[in-house]
Amino acid sequence: MPHLHRKSVDGDWEGMAGLITDEMVDTYAVTGTYATIGQKIRERYAGLLDRTALYQTHLPNLDDPRLARLVKEFNA
């Protein structure tokens, strides 16, 4: 998309974000909550992945029970 490229060159990150729809994000990424992301990853990549990594805006506590549930769902 030339419009996105131009905005990145100009440093117009807010304008760039305004051009990106949720549908576009969902084409390239799997998004969700701890409660839904394990199943979503498994549905999209079943038979293709045996491991993945998460991009999170914070460092989770490794003792967080949500992480253990997510791993369990992914491996189901």
N, C-alpha and C positions, 0 to 999 in steps of 0.2 A: 504494500500500500504506500504509494508515494507521499500521501498526506502524513502518515505516521513518521516516515523517514524525515521529512522536512521539519516536523515538530521536534523530533529528537535532536536534529542538527541545531535548531534554534533554542534548545533547552526548554521548550514549552511542555513540560511534563504534565501539567494539569490539563492543557488542551489535548495532549496525546491520550490521557486517560479518558477524556470525554468521547473519543472516537472508538474506544475499545468496548465492545458489548460483552455481556455475560456469556452469550453464546460463543463469541470468539475465544474467551478465556477457557471455556469448557471444551473447546476443540483441542487445545494444547495442554491443558492441565486437568487434573482431577481435583475438585474442590469439595469441601464438606466440613462437617464437624467431626469430633472424635467419634461420635455415635454412628456416623454414616460413611466415613472415608474408607474404612477397611473393606466394606462390601463393595463400594464404588470402584476401588482399585482392583479388587478381585474380578468384578464383572468386566471391566475394560481390558484387563491384561491376563485373564485366565489362560494358562498354557504358554504364555510369553515371558513371564517374569518369575524369578524365584526369590527376588529381593527388591527393595525399593528404598527411597529416602524421602523424607518429608522436608518441605521448606516451611519453616515456622517463623513468625515474627518475634518469637521469644525463645529462650532456652527452657525446655520443659524439665521438670524435676523427674529424674529417671525412676523414682518411686511412685510416680503418678499412675494410679490404677487404670486410667484411660489408655495409656500407652500399651499396657499389657493386653487389654481387651482388643485394641486395634491390631496388634500383632496376631492375636488368636484368630480374629476375623479374617485377616489377610491369609493366614495359613490354613484356614478351614477347607 
